[in-house]
Amino acid sequence: MLLRVSMILLFQCVAFAPAWAASCTTSLNGELRQIEYTVSKHEQTDTGQIIPKKEMKGNTSVRERLFGRWGEVDCPGYLTLREFTPDLTDAERKPFCLVYDKAVDTYTGFSEGDRNAYLICKNPKTFCERVNTTKNEATAIARTGLDVASRTAMTTARSALTADVGQIIRDSSGALIMKGTGSFISGALGTAGASIGTALSAPAVVATGAVTLVGVGGAVYFCR
């Protein structure tokens, strides 16, 4: 009876507290990592380890909130994705999903694509890594790509080129997403993409065929 009353009081305190601290464990490439964070009811930016309550709720599905993750790795996918992309806001992370290795219970990276209820990629075909560009270069790449997308939207049924040639998509998050061969992406970006030309022309990229470039939040991510 005493334990039951104590639990009720604890839940009431959390419900009415302006902020509360918590921790969980995730696994990145086989390495366990403890995440310490604070959930706050106050409006603020969603960077760092202080997370607005509405962002925590908005980035976890009902299924994940009800059933969560059990075992050694118990962090919500949302917090793990924040670990992989610390420089992005929650809005800017929306094009990305987590690549998860079920056999060894670890997250091996992140990709661009559709998510399931746990933010895990439904079709994990690529891995993304940040391109070493300045913020100005990243902004120029995004602006050029979005300009091309706007022009092609005038002549096609979608804000993209034909899928067999390449696609330029304006994501609802504000991100630029380009899909196609390295030569297609380089050609679409022109001089704005000079800083990533080497990466796009690498033999490994040419061999894989289609790749994806994501410009978001003053950064560029190359997915292959």
C-alpha positions in Angstrom: 0.0 0.0 0.0 2.8 2.4 0.9 4.7 1.6 -2.3 1.5 2.3 -4.3 1.0 5.7 -2.7 4.6 6.6 -3.3 4.4 5.8 -7.0 1.2 7.9 -7.3 3.0 10.8 -5.6 6.0 10.4 -7.9 3.9 10.5 -11.1 2.0 13.6 -9.8 5.3 15.4 -9.1 6.6 14.6 -12.6 3.3 15.7 -14.2 3.3 19.1 -12.5 7.0 19.8 -12.4 8.4 22.4 -14.8 11.2 20.1 -15.7 12.5 16.7 -14.9 15.8 14.8 -15.5 16.0 11.4 -17.0 18.5 9.0 -18.5 18.6 6.0 -20.9 21.1 3.8 -22.7 21.6 3.5 -26.4 24.1 1.6 -28.5 26.1 3.3 -31.3 28.1 0.9 -33.5 28.2 -1.6 -30.6 29.3 0.9 -28.0 26.9 1.5 -25.1 26.2 5.2 -24.4 24.4 6.7 -21.5 22.2 9.7 -22.4 21.4 12.2 -19.7 18.7 14.7 -20.6 16.1 17.0 -19.1 12.5 17.4 -20.3 11.1 20.9 -19.8 7.6 22.3 -20.1 9.0 25.7 -21.0 9.4 26.9 -24.6 13.0 26.9 -25.8 15.3 25.7 -28.5 15.5 21.9 -29.0 19.3 21.7 -29.1 21.5 20.5 -26.2 20.2 18.1 -23.6 17.2 20.2 -22.5 14.3 19.1 -24.5 10.9 20.8 -24.7 8.1 18.4 -23.6 6.2 19.0 -26.9 9.2 18.0 -28.9 9.7 14.8 -26.9 6.0 14.0 -27.4 6.0 15.0 -31.1 9.0 12.9 -32.0 8.0 9.7 -30.3 5.1 7.6 -31.6 2.2 6.4 -29.5 3.5 2.9 -29.9 6.9 3.8 -28.6 5.5 5.8 -25.7 3.3 2.9 -24.7 5.7 0.0 -25.2 9.1 1.7 -25.5 12.2 -0.4 -25.7 13.2 -3.0 -23.2 16.5 -4.4 -22.2 20.0 -2.9 -22.1 19.2 -0.5 -25.0 16.2 1.4 -23.9 16.5 5.0 -25.3 13.7 6.2 -27.7 14.9 6.3 -31.3 14.4 10.1 -31.1 17.2 10.5 -28.6 19.5 8.2 -30.5 19.0 10.2 -33.7 19.9 13.3 -31.8 23.2 11.6 -30.8 24.0 11.0 -34.5 23.0 14.5 -35.6 23.9 16.9 -32.7 24.1 20.0 -35.0 20.5 19.7 -36.3 17.2 20.8 -34.8 14.3 18.3 -34.4 12.7 19.8 -37.5 15.8 19.5 -39.6 16.2 15.8 -38.5 12.9 14.8 -40.1 14.3 13.5 -43.4 16.5 11.1 -41.5 15.9 7.7 -40.0 18.0 5.2 -37.9 19.8 2.2 -39.3 19.5 -0.6 -36.8 21.2 -4.0 -36.6 18.7 -6.2 -34.9 21.1 -9.2 -34.6 23.5 -7.3 -32.3 21.0 -4.7 -30.9 22.9 -1.6 -32.0 22.4 1.4 -34.2 25.0 1.6 -37.0 24.2 5.0 -38.4 21.4 7.0 -40.0 20.0 7.4 -43.5 17.5 9.4 -45.5 14.2 7.7 -45.9 10.9 6.6 -44.4 10.7 5.7 -40.7 8.8 3.2 -38.7 7.2 3.9 -35.3 10.6 3.7 -33.7 12.3 6.0 -36.2 14.1 3.0 -37.7 14.5 3.1 -41.5 11.9 1.0 -43.3 14.3 0.5 -46.3 17.9 1.1 -45.1 19.8 1.2 -48.4 22.3 3.9 -47.6 24.3 5.5 -44.8 24.7 9.2 -44.4 27.7 11.2 -43.4 28.3 14.9 -43.1 30.2 16.6 -45.9 33.0 18.9 -44.8 31.6 22.2 -46.1 31.3 25.7 -44.6 27.8 27.0 -43.7 28.0 29.4 -46.6 28.8 26.6 -49.1 26.0 24.4 -47.7 23.5 27.3 -48.0 24.6 27.9 -51.6 24.2 24.2 -52.4 20.7 24.1 -50.9 19.6 27.4 -52.7 20.9 26.1 -56.0 19.2 22.7 -55.7 15.9 24.3 -54.6 16.0 26.7 -57.5 16.5 23.8 -59.9 13.6 21.9 -58.2 11.3 25.0 -58.6 12.2 25.2 -62.3 11.6 21.5 -63.0 8.3 21.6 -61.2 7.0 23.9 -63.9 7.5 21.2 -66.5 6.9 17.9 -64.6 4.1 16.5 -62.6 6.2 16.6 -59.4 8.8 18.8 -57.9 11.5 16.6 -59.3 13.1 15.3 -62.5 12.1 11.8 -63.8 13.0 9.1 -61.3 15.2 7.2 -63.8 17.4 10.2 -64.3 17.4 11.8 -60.9 15.1 13.6 -58.3 15.3 17.0 -56.6 12.8 17.2 -53.8 11.9 20.1 -51.5 11.1 18.3 -48.2 8.5 19.5 -45.8 11.2 20.0 -43.2 12.8 22.6 -45.5 15.6 20.3 -46.6 16.9 19.8 -50.1 17.0 16.2 -51.1 18.8 15.2 -54.3 18.8 11.6 -55.6 20.7 10.3 -58.6 24.1 9.6 -59.9 27.1 11.6 -58.9 27.3 13.2 -62.3 23.6 14.1 -62.2 23.9 15.8 -58.8 27.1 17.6 -59.9 25.5 18.8 -63.1 22.5 20.1 -61.3 24.5 22.0 -58.7 27.1 23.4 -61.1 29.7 25.5 -59.4 27.8 25.6 -56.1 28.7 21.9 -55.7 32.4 22.2 -56.4 33.3 21.5 -52.7 31.6 18.0 -52.9 32.7 17.2 -56.5 35.5 14.9 -55.3 33.2 12.9 -53.1 30.7 12.5 -55.9 33.3 11.4 -58.4 35.0 8.8 -56.2 35.1 5.3 -57.8 33.1 3.8 -54.9 30.3 6.4 -55.6 30.3 5.8 -59.3 30.1 2.0 -58.7 27.0 2.3 -56.5 25.0 4.2 -59.1 22.4 6.3 -57.3 23.3 8.3 -54.2 21.5 10.9 -52.1 22.5 14.4 -51.0 20.6 16.2 -48.2 21.1 19.9 -47.6 19.6 21.0 -44.3 20.3 23.4 -41.4 23.5 24.9 -43.0 25.0 21.4 -43.5 25.2 18.9 -46.3 24.9 15.1 -45.8 26.0 12.6 -48.4 24.2 9.3 -48.4 25.4 6.2 -50.3 
